[in-house]
């Protein structure tokens, strides 16, 4: 649990924070529980804290992909919410890998196995799940809402949706599909060579800079079909860059796999990624809309004790750090996977 207190240092009262560094499929974050603060952080403080501790060169513990902020729910009388602050200070509407780690944190904090977490656009069901491997803390989280409406992404395109179509100005050979879950995603099924090609980064950086298609940028995934009900997803995440894994991207890619590649509804899909492996299940409601389950690890790496003032002044060497010892178990699990 993240705790906050005050400590007198050299005549100055400092606010002490205990953060938890976590990862889901090696998508790394610091959890910061704002419900235990005497006051919420200002937006400027939150951005500064996130940038200072998440920087991959100068941050805490080699940085992270951002901060997961736990707060009180706003849309209902009780419960808690999750906000996702990317390492660059921008805010994402959702993060599936991050939600799994928040689910574990709140499960242990509140001593419950199944509950709802409020996110920017939806209240999502989460629960403790059957372990993927021995001693691997595993949680299952809902990924929704799903929309193919290009206005929801937003994506400047002449038709209402964009499924299995080309963008000849960007590539004459690739076909793409766009979906919001609710983060915006652009997905292309490719061969293994294209998965790691320079074209991927060139296209991703263009669409996350000034461009005529995606005014707010977009998460881009190249997906390789490995076998029946098994895919590999590599993602360039908006506000982050290439990441070990993106939970909403893996869920969105699984949906497009079902729609275009004969994937099967209501059955588990094995989804491998540079940071490990998750499972997904694509569901279809009676009204024709979709939602996904994302099942994977929620690994606690380190407990970090440091004052808010030291973070803001970038005195990160003052942090006291303890290891949970869980990452070694996770890495052994990943190494045990065949064809990884």
C-alpha positions as CSV (number, residue, x, y, z in Angstrom):
1,X,0.0,0.0,0.0
2,X,1.2,3.5,-0.7
3,X,1.4,5.6,2.4
4,X,2.0,9.3,3.0
5,X,3.4,11.0,6.1
6,X,5.3,14.1,7.1
7,X,9.0,14.0,8.2
8,X,10.9,16.9,9.6
9,X,14.3,17.2,7.9
10,X,16.7,20.0,9.0
11,X,13.8,22.1,10.2
12,X,11.7,21.6,7.1
13,X,8.6,19.5,7.0
14,X,8.7,17.1,4.0
15,X,5.8,15.0,2.6
16,X,7.0,11.4,2.5
17,X,5.6,9.2,-0.3
18,X,5.8,5.5,-0.7
19,X,5.4,4.5,-4.4
20,X,5.2,1.1,-5.9
21,X,7.0,0.3,-9.1
22,X,5.0,-2.3,-11.0
23,X,4.7,-3.9,-14.4
24,X,2.2,-5.7,-16.6
25,X,4.0,-7.5,-19.4
26,X,7.0,-5.3,-18.6
27,X,4.9,-2.2,-19.2
28,X,6.3,-0.3,-16.2
29,X,4.6,2.2,-14.0
30,X,4.8,3.9,-10.6
31,X,1.6,3.6,-8.6
32,X,0.7,6.8,-6.6
33,X,-2.4,6.5,-4.4
34,X,-3.8,10.0,-4.1
35,X,-6.6,8.9,-1.8
36,X,-4.0,8.8,1.0
37,X,-2.7,12.3,0.5
38,X,-3.7,15.3,2.7
39,X,-4.4,17.1,-0.5
40,X,-4.4,16.1,-4.2
41,X,-1.4,17.0,-6.3
42,X,-1.9,20.0,-8.6
43,X,-1.8,19.2,-12.3
44,X,1.6,20.9,-12.6
45,X,3.0,18.8,-9.7
46,X,1.6,15.6,-11.2
47,X,3.2,16.3,-14.5
48,X,6.5,17.2,-12.9
49,X,6.5,14.2,-10.6
50,X,5.7,11.9,-13.6
51,X,8.4,13.3,-15.8
52,X,11.1,13.3,-13.1
53,X,10.6,9.7,-11.9
54,X,9.7,8.2,-15.3
55,X,12.6,9.5,-17.3
56,X,14.5,6.5,-18.7
57,X,17.9,8.1,-18.3
58,X,17.6,10.1,-15.1
59,X,14.4,8.8,-13.4
60,X,13.9,6.4,-10.4
61,X,15.0,2.8,-11.0
62,X,15.7,3.5,-14.7
63,X,12.4,5.2,-15.2
64,X,9.0,3.8,-16.3
65,X,6.3,4.4,-18.9
66,X,4.4,6.7,-16.6
67,X,2.4,7.0,-13.3
68,X,-0.9,5.3,-12.4
69,X,-2.8,7.6,-10.1
70,X,-5.3,6.1,-7.8
71,X,-8.2,8.4,-6.8
72,X,-11.7,8.4,-5.4
73,X,-14.4,7.5,-7.9
74,X,-16.3,10.5,-9.2
75,X,-19.2,8.8,-11.0
76,X,-20.4,6.7,-8.1
77,X,-20.7,7.0,-4.3
78,X,-17.8,4.6,-3.5
79,X,-14.8,2.9,-5.0
80,X,-11.7,4.1,-6.6
81,X,-10.5,5.4,-10.0
82,X,-7.4,5.1,-12.1
83,X,-5.7,7.9,-14.2
84,X,-2.9,7.1,-16.5
85,X,-0.2,9.8,-16.9
86,X,2.3,9.0,-19.7
87,X,6.0,9.6,-19.0
88,X,5.8,12.8,-21.1
89,X,3.1,14.2,-18.9
90,X,0.2,13.6,-21.3
91,X,-2.8,11.6,-20.1
92,X,-4.1,8.4,-21.6
93,X,-7.7,7.5,-21.4
94,X,-6.9,3.9,-20.4
95,X,-4.1,1.3,-20.0
96,X,-4.9,-2.3,-19.8
97,X,-1.5,-3.5,-18.5
98,X,-1.6,-0.7,-15.9
99,X,-5.2,-1.6,-14.9
100,X,-4.1,-5.1,-14.0
101,X,-1.5,-3.8,-11.6
102,X,-4.0,-1.3,-10.1
103,X,-6.5,-4.2,-9.7
104,X,-3.9,-6.1,-7.7
105,X,-3.0,-3.1,-5.6
106,X,-6.7,-2.3,-4.8
107,X,-7.4,-6.0,-4.3
108,X,-4.7,-6.2,-1.6
109,X,-5.6,-2.8,-0.1
110,X,-9.3,-3.5,0.2
111,X,-9.1,-7.3,0.6
112,X,-11.5,-8.1,-2.3
113,X,-11.0,-10.3,-5.3
114,X,-13.6,-8.8,-7.8
115,X,-14.7,-5.2,-8.1
116,X,-15.0,-2.2,-10.4
117,X,-12.4,0.5,-11.2
118,X,-13.5,3.8,-12.6
119,X,-11.4,5.0,-15.7
120,X,-11.8,8.1,-17.9
121,X,-14.5,6.7,-20.1
122,X,-15.9,3.6,-18.3
123,X,-16.3,1.7,-15.1
124,X,-14.5,-1.5,-15.7
125,X,-14.8,-4.9,-14.0
126,X,-11.6,-6.4,-12.7
127,X,-10.8,-9.6,-10.8
128,X,-8.1,-11.9,-9.6
129,X,-7.6,-14.7,-12.1
130,X,-6.1,-18.1,-12.4
131,X,-2.3,-17.7,-12.4
132,X,-0.6,-17.8,-15.8
133,X,2.3,-19.5,-14.2
134,X,3.6,-20.6,-10.8
135,X,3.7,-17.6,-8.4
136,X,2.7,-15.2,-11.1
137,X,0.1,-12.8,-9.7
138,X,-2.6,-12.7,-12.5
139,X,-5.6,-10.4,-12.9
140,X,-8.3,-10.2,-15.5
141,X,-9.6,-6.8,-16.6
142,X,-12.4,-5.5,-18.9
143,X,-11.4,-3.5,-22.0
144,X,-14.3,-1.3,-23.2
145,X,-16.0,0.6,-24.6
146,X,-15.2,-0.3,-28.2
147,X,-16.0,2.0,-31.2
148,X,-15.1,1.8,-34.9
149,X,-16.4,5.4,-35.4
150,X,-13.5,7.4,-36.8
151,X,-14.8,10.5,-35.1
152,X,-14.1,8.8,-31.7
153,X,-10.4,8.3,-32.4
154,X,-10.4,11.0,-33.9
155,X,-9.3,10.0,-37.5
156,X,-9.8,12.3,-40.4
157,X,-11.3,9.9,-43.0
158,X,-14.2,10.2,-45.4
159,X,-16.1,7.2,-44.3
160,X,-17.7,6.2,-41.0
161,X,-15.1,3.5,-40.2
162,X,-11.8,2.2,-41.4
163,X,-11.4,-1.6,-41.4
164,X,-8.9,-3.5,-43.5
165,X,-8.1,-0.6,-45.8
166,X,-5.0,0.9,-47.2
167,X,-3.3,4.3,-46.7
168,X,-1.4,4.5,-50.0
169,X,0.3,7.8,-49.0
170,X,2.0,5.9,-46.2
171,X,2.4,2.3,-47.6
172,X,1.3,0.7,-50.8
173,X,1.4,-2.8,-49.3
174,X,0.0,-2.6,-45.8
175,X,-3.7,-2.7,-44.8
176,X,-4.9,-1.1,-41.6
177,X,-7.9,-1.1,-39.2
178,X,-8.8,1.7,-36.8
179,X,-10.6,1.2,-33.5
180,X,-11.0,3.0,-30.2
181,X,-11.0,0.9,-27.0
182,X,-11.3,3.8,-25.9
183,X,-7.6,4.6,-26.6
184,X,-7.2,5.1,-30.4
185,X,-5.5,2.2,-32.2
186,X,-4.3,1.6,-35.8
187,X,-3.6,-2.0,-36.5
188,X,-1.9,-3.9,-39.4
189,X,-1.3,-7.6,-39.8
190,X,2.3,-8.1,-41.1
191,X,4.9,-10.7,-41.7
192,X,7.8,-11.1,-39.3
193,X,10.3,-9.0,-41.3
194,X,7.9,-6.1,-41.5
195,X,7.2,-6.4,-37.7
196,X,10.8,-5.1,-36.9
197,X,11.3,-3.0,-40.1
198,X,12.3,0.7,-40.1
199,X,9.0,1.3,-41.8
200,X,7.2,0.7,-38.5
201,X,9.0,3.5,-36.7
202,X,8.9,5.9,-39.6
203,X,5.1,5.5,-40.0
204,X,4.5,5.6,-36.2
205,X,6.5,8.8,-35.7
206,X,4.8,10.5,-38.6
207,X,1.3,9.7,-37.4
208,X,2.2,10.9,-33.9
209,X,3.6,14.2,-35.2
210,X,1.8,16.8,-37.3
211,X,-0.2,14.8,-39.8
212,X,-3.5,15.1,-41.7
213,X,-5.0,11.9,-40.3
214,X,-4.7,11.7,-36.6
215,X,-4.7,15.2,-35.0
216,X,-4.2,13.8,-31.5
217,X,-1.8,10.9,-32.5
218,X,-2.6,7.2,-32.4
219,X,-1.3,4.0,-30.9
220,X,0.1,1.8,-33.8
221,X,0.5,-2.0,-33.7
222,X,2.0,-4.4,-36.1
223,X,0.6,-7.9,-35.5
224,X,2.1,-11.2,-36.7
225,X,-0.2,-14.3,-36.7
226,X,1.8,-17.1,-35.1
227,X,-0.7,-19.9,-35.0
228,X,-4.4,-20.6,-34.5
229,X,-5.6,-18.3,-31.7
230,X,-2.0,-17.0,-31.2
231,X,-0.6,-13.6,-32.2
232,X,2.4,-11.4,-31.5
233,X,1.8,-7.7,-31.0
234,X,4.4,-4.9,-31.2
235,X,3.2,-1.4,-30.4
236,X,4.3,2.2,-30.7
237,X,2.3,3.8,-27.9
238,X,1.2,7.4,-28.2
239,X,3.0,9.6,-25.7
240,X,5.5,6.8,-24.9
241,X,7.1,5.3,-28.1
242,X,7.9,1.6,-28.6
243,X,6.9,-0.2,-25.4
244,X,7.3,-3.7,-24.2
245,X,3.5,-4.1,-24.2
246,X,0.3,-2.1,-24.5
247,X,-2.7,-3.8,-22.9
248,X,-5.4,-1.9,-24.9
249,X,-3.4,-2.5,-28.1
250,X,-3.3,-6.3,-27.5
251,X,-7.0,-6.3,-26.8
252,X,-7.7,-4.2,-29.9
253,X,-5.5,-6.4,-32.0
254,X,-7.3,-9.5,-30.7
255,X,-10.6,-8.0,-31.8
256,X,-9.3,-7.3,-35.3
257,X,-7.9,-10.8,-35.4
258,X,-11.3,-12.2,-34.7
259,X,-12.9,-9.9,-37.3
260,X,-10.4,-10.5,-40.1
261,X,-8.4,-13.6,-39.4
262,X,-10.9,-16.2,-38.3
263,X,-10.2,-15.8,-34.6
264,X,-12.9,-17.3,-32.4
265,X,-15.2,-15.3,-30.1
266,X,-15.4,-16.3,-26.4
267,X,-12.2,-18.4,-26.6
268,X,-8.8,-17.4,-25.2
269,X,-6.2,-15.9,-27.6
270,X,-2.6,-16.2,-26.6
271,X,-1.0,-12.8,-27.2
272,X,2.8,-12.5,-27.1
273,X,4.6,-9.2,-26.9
274,X,8.2,-8.0,-26.4
275,X,7.5,-8.0,-22.6
276,X,5.9,-11.4,-22.2
277,X,2.5,-12.9,-22.8
278,X,-1.2,-12.3,-22.0
279,X,-4.4,-13.9,-22.8
280,X,-7.5,-12.2,-24.3
281,X,-11.1,-13.1,-24.9
282,X,-13.2,-11.2,-27.4
283,X,-16.9,-11.0,-26.5
284,X,-19.9,-9.8,-28.6
285,X,-23.0,-8.4,-27.0
286,X,-26.5,-9.0,-28.3
287,X,-26.6,-5.4,-29.7
288,X,-23.6,-6.3,-31.9
289,X,-21.0,-4.3,-29.9
290,X,-17.8,-5.8,-28.5
291,X,-15.7,-5.9,-25.4
292,X,-12.6,-7.8,-24.4
293,X,-11.1,-9.4,-21.3
294,X,-7.3,-8.9,-20.8
295,X,-5.6,-11.5,-18.6
296,X,-2.0,-11.2,-17.5
297,X,0.6,-10.6,-14.8
298,X,0.5,-7.8,-12.2
299,X,4.0,-7.8,-10.9
300,X,5.3,-5.6,-8.0
301,X,8.9,-4.6,-8.5
302,X,9.9,-2.1,-5.8
303,X,8.7,0.0,-2.9
304,X,10.1,3.5,-3.1
305,X,10.1,5.9,-0.2
306,X,10.9,9.5,-1.1
307,X,9.7,12.9,-0.3
308,X,7.5,14.9,-2.7
309,X,10.0,17.8,-2.4
310,X,12.9,15.5,-3.4
311,X,11.1,14.4,-6.5
312,X,10.2,17.9,-7.5
313,X,13.8,19.0,-6.9
314,X,15.1,15.9,-8.7
315,X,17.0,14.7,-5.7
316,X,16.2,11.1,-6.5
317,X,19.3,9.7,-4.8
318,X,17.5,10.3,-1.5
319,X,15.0,7.5,-2.2
320,X,14.9,4.4,0.0
321,X,14.2,1.4,-2.2
322,X,13.1,-2.1,-1.3
323,X,12.6,-5.0,-3.8
324,X,9.6,-7.3,-3.8
325,X,11.7,-10.0,-5.5
326,X,8.9,-10.9,-8.0
327,X,10.6,-10.0,-11.3
328,X,12.9,-13.0,-11.2
329,X,9.9,-15.3,-11.0
330,X,8.3,-13.5,-13.9
331,X,11.4,-13.6,-16.1
332,X,11.8,-17.4,-15.4
333,X,8.1,-17.8,-16.5
334,X,8.7,-15.9,-19.7
335,X,11.8,-17.9,-20.5
336,X,9.8,-21.1,-20.0
337,X,7.4,-20.2,-22.8
338,X,8.0,-22.1,-26.1
339,X,8.7,-20.2,-29.3
340,X,9.2,-16.9,-27.4
